[in-house]
Amino acid sequence: MSVRGSSCGGGRSRRVRFSALTRRTVFFLVVTVALSISLLSLGLCRNGKCSNVDLRRAERSQSPIVHSRANTAAFVRETLRYAPSQAGGWYIPEAWFNSADSSALPPPSSSPWPIYLIAKRASTLAADGNHTIPHSSIPLIVHLLWTQPDPESWTPKVFDCIAAWTRSAVDSGHALVVWDKESMRSLVQTAWPEGYDQFLRVPMDTMRSDIFRAVVLREFGGVYVDADTQPRKPPATWITAEDLTLVADPLSTSSKPPLFSSVTSTDVSSRRSIHLLIGLECDADPASDDYWRYFAFQHPIQIVYWSLGAAPGHHMLSRHLRNILKVASRMSDKEMKIEQDAVGFTGPGRWTVTVKEWMDDRYGPDHLWFKLTGRFDGGKSKVIEDVLVLPITGFSPGRDEGYDYMGSKPATDPDARLQHMFLGSWKHITVKGTFIKACRKFFGGCRHW
């Protein structure tokens, strides 16, 4: 019996060793294949033929040069009223000020105002003068965040993007507030004191940026855009009467699931019907695994977080901040330090969960959510109460091959409001990340890694 047991134990040990050796071999083979594919994709991109391995890399070369940097540097610095020791820059159209208000616009050479007070002033002026996006209560204020306060330190591509927004502000008459790290921290501490400790705890600047955009829009309203986006049309044209013609049926006690009903543009009577403007970044078939396997999204219907617009104090932003605070408060210091999923923790994955939870609470689980798709109606906007959901082309046009089946049209399409250039300052290439991408694409595994 002892010999038999020993023999079995030895066989089991050999099988364990063999199994471990096999797993290591497979792991290193997969990593080698993944790295080879990554290097191949880099070479293909340099030759102007980008493969589908890294869809975003191709889009970086599409960034339009809006102005010669030599001619634009002084324009940006003067227009955004940058001053020594000032955290951030800003522009408010002089037309927003009346004669009695003229003293409220400090000259660039004066002592710099805190950006928080500038944004508050812009929000007040927008409300007093009806400077809002038509058909909405969203102030015509664009907020963006970049870590370096000095324009001279901006990278060339970021400079092009911020210069494009500056030109848009001057030409179309919207306000622009450029925040940096210091002003971001000050705002969150002032406007979201209950979450400030967790804001400081999160391990990545990307996560702090995610929190900031919800705080700044809840406090002042306006449109938030990432610093690596460029406008395709003025924000004042982002909502039209045609966008408001597909409306969710009112809540009822009937068992019939709510649907979207069409109304004519002439029936859109309220100028300020929209209080939250969002758009899709993923519009995939929920029955397929394409959205996570090939495109690295967390949800088949996923909401953009690099741009959104809101009226001050919107409940969805408060809900989103509560969700982040709830998750962060449950995490130990050790768990927080190793948390790397910015998408799911604070970013578009979490934002999508927030919006879906609200919609499910109001209309029932999944009754309305998957009807947001634009794949079957040519990409139409949809209205749910005071929320306008743009199709994928609204905030995510010009995507590379593979996104066409989701309905993403070229950046030159009239439905495109802005374009994300995917400069990827928040992304870092790691062996683990490359392995996971290869594991998902070629083996259909590693979904929750």
Secondary structure as a PSIPRED ss2 file (coil, helix, strand):
# PSIPRED VFORMAT (PSIPRED V4.0)

   1 M C   1.000  0.000  0.000
   2 S H   0.000  1.000  0.000
   3 V H   0.000  1.000  0.000
   4 R H   0.000  1.000  0.000
   5 G H   0.000  1.000  0.000
   6 S H   0.000  1.000  0.000
   7 S H   0.000  1.000  0.000
   8 C H   0.000  1.000  0.000
   9 G H   0.000  1.000  0.000
  10 G H   0.000  1.000  0.000
  11 G H   0.000  1.000  0.000
  12 R H   0.000  1.000  0.000
  13 S H   0.000  1.000  0.000
  14 R H   0.000  1.000  0.000
  15 R H   0.000  1.000  0.000
  16 V H   0.000  1.000  0.000
  17 R H   0.000  1.000  0.000
  18 F H   0.000  1.000  0.000
  19 S H   0.000  1.000  0.000
  20 A H   0.000  1.000  0.000
  21 L H   0.000  1.000  0.000
  22 T H   0.000  1.000  0.000
  23 R H   0.000  1.000  0.000
  24 R H   0.000  1.000  0.000
  25 T H   0.000  1.000  0.000
  26 V H   0.000  1.000  0.000
  27 F H   0.000  1.000  0.000
  28 F H   0.000  1.000  0.000
  29 L H   0.000  1.000  0.000
  30 V H   0.000  1.000  0.000
  31 V H   0.000  1.000  0.000
  32 T H   0.000  1.000  0.000
  33 V H   0.000  1.000  0.000
  34 A H   0.000  1.000  0.000
  35 L H   0.000  1.000  0.000
  36 S H   0.000  1.000  0.000
  37 I H   0.000  1.000  0.000
  38 S H   0.000  1.000  0.000
  39 L H   0.000  1.000  0.000
  40 L H   0.000  1.000  0.000
  41 S H   0.000  1.000  0.000
  42 L H   0.000  1.000  0.000
  43 G H   0.000  1.000  0.000
  44 L H   0.000  1.000  0.000
  45 C H   0.000  1.000  0.000
  46 R H   0.000  1.000  0.000
  47 N C   1.000  0.000  0.000
  48 G C   1.000  0.000  0.000
  49 K C   1.000  0.000  0.000
  50 C C   1.000  0.000  0.000
  51 S C   1.000  0.000  0.000
  52 N C   1.000  0.000  0.000
  53 V C   1.000  0.000  0.000
  54 D C   1.000  0.000  0.000
  55 L H   0.000  1.000  0.000
  56 R H   0.000  1.000  0.000
  57 R H   0.000  1.000  0.000
  58 A H   0.000  1.000  0.000
  59 E H   0.000  1.000  0.000
  60 R H   0.000  1.000  0.000
  61 S C   1.000  0.000  0.000
  62 Q C   1.000  0.000  0.000
  63 S C   1.000  0.000  0.000
  64 P C   1.000  0.000  0.000
  65 I C   1.000  0.000  0.000
  66 V C   1.000  0.000  0.000
  67 H C   1.000  0.000  0.000
  68 S C   1.000  0.000  0.000
  69 R H   0.000  1.000  0.000
  70 A H   0.000  1.000  0.000
  71 N H   0.000  1.000  0.000
  72 T H   0.000  1.000  0.000
  73 A H   0.000  1.000  0.000
  74 A H   0.000  1.000  0.000
  75 F H   0.000  1.000  0.000
  76 V H   0.000  1.000  0.000
  77 R H   0.000  1.000  0.000
  78 E H   0.000  1.000  0.000
  79 T H   0.000  1.000  0.000
  80 L C   1.000  0.000  0.000
  81 R C   1.000  0.000  0.000
  82 Y C   1.000  0.000  0.000
  83 A C   1.000  0.000  0.000
  84 P C   1.000  0.000  0.000
  85 S C   1.000  0.000  0.000
  86 Q C   1.000  0.000  0.000
  87 A C   1.000  0.000  0.000
  88 G C   1.000  0.000  0.000
  89 G E   0.000  0.000  1.000
  90 W E   0.000  0.000  1.000
  91 Y E   0.000  0.000  1.000
  92 I C   1.000  0.000  0.000
  93 P C   1.000  0.000  0.000
  94 E H   0.000  1.000  0.000
  95 A H   0.000  1.000  0.000
  96 W H   0.000  1.000  0.000
  97 F C   1.000  0.000  0.000
  98 N C   1.000  0.000  0.000
  99 S H   0.000  1.000  0.000
 100 A H   0.000  1.000  0.000
 101 D H   0.000  1.000  0.000
 102 S H   0.000  1.000  0.000
 103 S H   0.000  1.000  0.000
 104 A H   0.000  1.000  0.000
 105 L C   1.000  0.000  0.000
 106 P C   1.000  0.000  0.000
 107 P C   1.000  0.000  0.000
 108 P C   1.000  0.000  0.000
 109 S C   1.000  0.000  0.000
 110 S C   1.000  0.000  0.000
 111 S C   1.000  0.000  0.000
 112 P C   1.000  0.000  0.000
 113 W C   1.000  0.000  0.000
 114 P C   1.000  0.000  0.000
 115 I H   0.000  1.000  0.000
 116 Y H   0.000  1.000  0.000
 117 L H   0.000  1.000  0.000
 118 I H   0.000  1.000  0.000
 119 A H   0.000  1.000  0.000
 120 K H   0.000  1.000  0.000
 121 R H   0.000  1.000  0.000
 122 A H   0.000  1.000  0.000
 123 S H   0.000  1.000  0.000
 124 T H   0.000  1.000  0.000
 125 L H   0.000  1.000  0.000
 126 A H   0.000  1.000  0.000
 127 A H   0.000  1.000  0.000
 128 D H   0.000  1.000  0.000
 129 G C   1.000  0.000  0.000
 130 N C   1.000  0.000  0.000
 131 H C   1.000  0.000  0.000
 132 T E   0.000  0.000  1.000
 133 I C   1.000  0.000  0.000
 134 P C   1.000  0.000  0.000
 135 H C   1.000  0.000  0.000
 136 S E   0.000  0.000  1.000
 137 S C   1.000  0.000  0.000
 138 I C   1.000  0.000  0.000
 139 P E   0.000  0.000  1.000
 140 L C   1.000  0.000  0.000
 141 I E   0.000  0.000  1.000
 142 V E   0.000  0.000  1.000
 143 H E   0.000  0.000  1.000
 144 L E   0.000  0.000  1.000
 145 L E   0.000  0.000  1.000
 146 W C   1.000  0.000  0.000
 147 T C   1.000  0.000  0.000
 148 Q C   1.000  0.000  0.000
 149 P C   1.000  0.000  0.000
 150 D C   1.000  0.000  0.000
 151 P H   0.000  1.000  0.000
 152 E H   0.000  1.000  0.000
 153 S H   0.000  1.000  0.000
 154 W C   1.000  0.000  0.000
 155 T C   1.000  0.000  0.000
 156 P H   0.000  1.000  0.000
 157 K H   0.000  1.000  0.000
 158 V H   0.000  1.000  0.000
 159 F H   0.000  1.000  0.000
 160 D H   0.000  1.000  0.000
 161 C H   0.000  1.000  0.000
 162 I H   0.000  1.000  0.000
 163 A H   0.000  1.000  0.000
 164 A H   0.000  1.000  0.000
 165 W H   0.000  1.000  0.000
 166 T H   0.000  1.000  0.000
 167 R H   0.000  1.000  0.000
 168 S H   0.000  1.000  0.000
 169 A H   0.000  1.000  0.000
 170 V H   0.000  1.000  0.000
 171 D H   0.000  1.000  0.000
 172 S H   0.000  1.000  0.000
 173 G C   1.000  0.000  0.000
 174 H C   1.000  0.000  0.000
 175 A E   0.000  0.000  1.000
 176 L E   0.000  0.000  1.000
 177 V E   0.000  0.000  1.000
 178 V E   0.000  0.000  1.000
 179 W E   0.000  0.000  1.000
 180 D C   1.000  0.000  0.000
 181 K H   0.000  1.000  0.000
 182 E H   0.000  1.000  0.000
 183 S H   0.000  1.000  0.000
 184 M H   0.000  1.000  0.000
 185 R H   0.000  1.000  0.000
 186 S H   0.000  1.000  0.000
 187 L H   0.000  1.000  0.000
 188 V H   0.000  1.000  0.000
 189 Q H   0.000  1.000  0.000
 190 T H   0.000  1.000  0.000
 191 A H   0.000  1.000  0.000
 192 W C   1.000  0.000  0.000
 193 P H   0.000  1.000  0.000
 194 E H   0.000  1.000  0.000
 195 G H   0.000  1.000  0.000
 196 Y H   0.000  1.000  0.000
 197 D H   0.000  1.000  0.000
 198 Q H   0.000  1.000  0.000
 199 F H   0.000  1.000  0.000
 200 L H   0.000  1.000  0.000
 201 R H   0.000  1.000  0.000
 202 V C   1.000  0.000  0.000
 203 P C   1.000  0.000  0.000
 204 M C   1.000  0.000  0.000
 205 D H   0.000  1.000  0.000
 206 T H   0.000  1.000  0.000
 207 M H   0.000  1.000  0.000
 208 R H   0.000  1.000  0.000
 209 S H   0.000  1.000  0.000
 210 D H   0.000  1.000  0.000
 211 I H   0.000  1.000  0.000
 212 F H   0.000  1.000  0.000
 213 R H   0.000  1.000  0.000
 214 A H   0.000  1.000  0.000
 215 V H   0.000  1.000  0.000
 216 V H   0.000  1.000  0.000
 217 L H   0.000  1.000  0.000
 218 R H   0.000  1.000  0.000
 219 E H   0.000  1.000  0.000
 220 F H   0.000  1.000  0.000
 221 G C   1.000  0.000  0.000
 222 G E   0.000  0.000  1.000
 223 V E   0.000  0.000  1.000
 224 Y E   0.000  0.000  1.000
 225 V E   0.000  0.000  1.000
 226 D C   1.000  0.000  0.000
 227 A C   1.000  0.000  0.000
 228 D C   1.000  0.000  0.000
 229 T E   0.000  0.000  1.000
 230 Q E   0.000  0.000  1.000
 231 P E   0.000  0.000  1.000
 232 R C   1.000  0.000  0.000
 233 K C   1.000  0.000  0.000
 234 P C   1.000  0.000  0.000
 235 P H   0.000  1.000  0.000
 236 A H   0.000  1.000  0.000
 237 T H   0.000  1.000  0.000
 238 W C   1.000  0.000  0.000
 239 I C   1.000  0.000  0.000
 240 T C   1.000  0.000  0.000
 241 A H   0.000  1.000  0.000
 242 E H   0.000  1.000  0.000
 243 D H   0.000  1.000  0.000
 244 L H   0.000  1.000  0.000
 245 T C   1.000  0.000  0.000
 246 L E   0.000  0.000  1.000
 247 V E   0.000  0.000  1.000
 248 A E   0.000  0.000  1.000
 249 D C   1.000  0.000  0.000
 250 P C   1.000  0.000  0.000
 251 L C   1.000  0.000  0.000
 252 S C   1.000  0.000  0.000
 253 T C   1.000  0.000  0.000
 254 S C   1.000  0.000  0.000
 255 S C   1.000  0.000  0.000
 256 K C   1.000  0.000  0.000
 257 P C   1.000  0.000  0.000
 258 P C   1.000  0.000  0.000
 259 L C   1.000  0.000  0.000
 260 F E   0.000  0.000  1.000
 261 S E   0.000  0.000  1.000
 262 S E   0.000  0.000  1.000
 263 V C   1.000  0.000  0.000
 264 T C   1.000  0.000  0.000
 265 S H   0.000  1.000  0.000
 266 T H   0.000  1.000  0.000
 267 D H   0.000  1.000  0.000
 268 V C   1.000  0.000  0.000
 269 S C   1.000  0.000  0.000
 270 S C   1.000  0.000  0.000
 271 R C   1.000  0.000  0.000
 272 R C   1.000  0.000  0.000
 273 S C   1.000  0.000  0.000
 274 I E   0.000  0.000  1.000
 275 H C   1.000  0.000  0.000
 276 L E   0.000  0.000  1.000
 277 L E   0.000  0.000  1.000
 278 I E   0.000  0.000  1.000
 279 G E   0.000  0.000  1.000
 280 L E   0.000  0.000  1.000
 281 E E   0.000  0.000  1.000
 282 C E   0.000  0.000  1.000
 283 D E   0.000  0.000  1.000
 284 A C   1.000  0.000  0.000
 285 D C   1.000  0.000  0.000
 286 P C   1.000  0.000  0.000
 287 A C   1.000  0.000  0.000
 288 S C   1.000  0.000  0.000
 289 D C   1.000  0.000  0.000
 290 D H   0.000  1.000  0.000
 291 Y H   0.000  1.000  0.000
 292 W H   0.000  1.000  0.000
 293 R H   0.000  1.000  0.000
 294 Y C   1.000  0.000  0.000
 295 F C   1.000  0.000  0.000
 296 A C   1.000  0.000  0.000
 297 F C   1.000  0.000  0.000
 298 Q C   1.000  0.000  0.000
 299 H C   1.000  0.000  0.000
 300 P C   1.000  0.000  0.000
 301 I E   0.000  0.000  1.000
 302 Q E   0.000  0.000  1.000
 303 I E   0.000  0.000  1.000
 304 V C   1.000  0.000  0.000
 305 Y C   1.000  0.000  0.000
 306 W C   1.000  0.000  0.000
 307 S E   0.000  0.000  1.000
 308 L E   0.000  0.000  1.000
 309 G E   0.000  0.000  1.000
 310 A E   0.000  0.000  1.000
 311 A C   1.000  0.000  0.000
 312 P C   1.000  0.000  0.000
 313 G C   1.000  0.000  0.000
 314 H C   1.000  0.000  0.000
 315 H H   0.000  1.000  0.000
 316 M H   0.000  1.000  0.000
 317 L H   0.000  1.000  0.000
 318 S H   0.000  1.000  0.000
 319 R H   0.000  1.000  0.000
 320 H H   0.000  1.000  0.000
 321 L H   0.000  1.000  0.000
 322 R H   0.000  1.000  0.000
 323 N H   0.000  1.000  0.000
 324 I H   0.000  1.000  0.000
 325 L H   0.000  1.000  0.000
 326 K H   0.000  1.000  0.000
 327 V H   0.000  1.000  0.000
 328 A H   0.000  1.000  0.000
 329 S H   0.000  1.000  0.000
 330 R C   1.000  0.000  0.000
 331 M C   1.000  0.000  0.000
 332 S C   1.000  0.000  0.000
 333 D H   0.000  1.000  0.000
 334 K H   0.000  1.000  0.000
 335 E H   0.000  1.000  0.000
 336 M H   0.000  1.000  0.000
 337 K H   0.000  1.000  0.000
 338 I H   0.000  1.000  0.000
 339 E C   1.000  0.000  0.000
 340 Q C   1.000  0.000  0.000
 341 D C   1.000  0.000  0.000
 342 A H   0.000  1.000  0.000
 343 V H   0.000  1.000  0.000
 344 G H   0.000  1.000  0.000
 345 F H   0.000  1.000  0.000
 346 T C   1.000  0.000  0.000
 347 G C   1.000  0.000  0.000
 348 P H   0.000  1.000  0.000
 349 G H   0.000  1.000  0.000
 350 R H   0.000  1.000  0.000
 351 W H   0.000  1.000  0.000
 352 T H   0.000  1.000  0.000
 353 V H   0.000  1.000  0.000
 354 T H   0.000  1.000  0.000
 355 V H   0.000  1.000  0.000
 356 K H   0.000  1.000  0.000
 357 E H   0.000  1.000  0.000
 358 W H   0.000  1.000  0.000
 359 M H   0.000  1.000  0.000
 360 D H   0.000  1.000  0.000
 361 D H   0.000  1.000  0.000
 362 R H   0.000  1.000  0.000
 363 Y H   0.000  1.000  0.000
 364 G C   1.000  0.000  0.000
 365 P C   1.000  0.000  0.000
 366 D C   1.000  0.000  0.000
 367 H C   1.000  0.000  0.000
 368 L C   1.000  0.000  0.000
 369 W H   0.000  1.000  0.000
 370 F H   0.000  1.000  0.000
 371 K H   0.000  1.000  0.000
 372 L H   0.000  1.000  0.000
 373 T C   1.000  0.000  0.000
 374 G C   1.000  0.000  0.000
 375 R C   1.000  0.000  0.000
 376 F C   1.000  0.000  0.000
 377 D C   1.000  0.000  0.000
 378 G C   1.000  0.000  0.000
 379 G C   1.000  0.000  0.000
 380 K C   1.000  0.000  0.000
 381 S C   1.000  0.000  0.000
 382 K E   0.000  0.000  1.000
 383 V E   0.000  0.000  1.000
 384 I E   0.000  0.000  1.000
 385 E C   1.000  0.000  0.000
 386 D C   1.000  0.000  0.000
 387 V E   0.000  0.000  1.000
 388 L E   0.000  0.000  1.000
 389 V E   0.000  0.000  1.000
 390 L E   0.000  0.000  1.000
 391 P C   1.000  0.000  0.000
 392 I H   0.000  1.000  0.000
 393 T H   0.000  1.000  0.000
 394 G H   0.000  1.000  0.000
 395 F H   0.000  1.000  0.000
 396 S C   1.000  0.000  0.000
 397 P C   1.000  0.000  0.000
 398 G C   1.000  0.000  0.000
 399 R C   1.000  0.000  0.000
 400 D C   1.000  0.000  0.000
 401 E C   1.000  0.000  0.000
 402 G C   1.000  0.000  0.000
 403 Y C   1.000  0.000  0.000
 404 D H   0.000  1.000  0.000
 405 Y H   0.000  1.000  0.000
 406 M H   0.000  1.000  0.000
 407 G C   1.000  0.000  0.000
 408 S C   1.000  0.000  0.000
 409 K C   1.000  0.000  0.000
 410 P C   1.000  0.000  0.000
 411 A C   1.000  0.000  0.000
 412 T C   1.000  0.000  0.000
 413 D C   1.000  0.000  0.000
 414 P C   1.000  0.000  0.000
 415 D C   1.000  0.000  0.000
 416 A C   1.000  0.000  0.000
 417 R C   1.000  0.000  0.000
 418 L E   0.000  0.000  1.000
 419 Q E   0.000  0.000  1.000
 420 H E   0.000  0.000  1.000
 421 M C   1.000  0.000  0.000
 422 F C   1.000  0.000  0.000
 423 L C   1.000  0.000  0.000
 424 G C   1.000  0.000  0.000
 425 S C   1.000  0.000  0.000
 426 W C   1.000  0.000  0.000
 427 K C   1.000  0.000  0.000
 428 H C   1.000  0.000  0.000
 429 I C   1.000  0.000  0.000
 430 T C   1.000  0.000  0.000
 431 V H   0.000  1.000  0.000
 432 K H   0.000  1.000  0.000
 433 G H   0.000  1.000  0.000
 434 T H   0.000  1.000  0.000
 435 F H   0.000  1.000  0.000
 436 I H   0.000  1.000  0.000
 437 K H   0.000  1.000  0.000
 438 A H   0.000  1.000  0.000
 439 C H   0.000  1.000  0.000
 440 R H   0.000  1.000  0.000
 441 K H   0.000  1.000  0.000
 442 F H   0.000  1.000  0.000
 443 F H   0.000  1.000  0.000
 444 G C   1.000  0.000  0.000
 445 G C   1.000  0.000  0.000
 446 C C   1.000  0.000  0.000
 447 R C   1.000  0.000  0.000
 448 H C   1.000  0.000  0.000
 449 W C   1.000  0.000  0.000
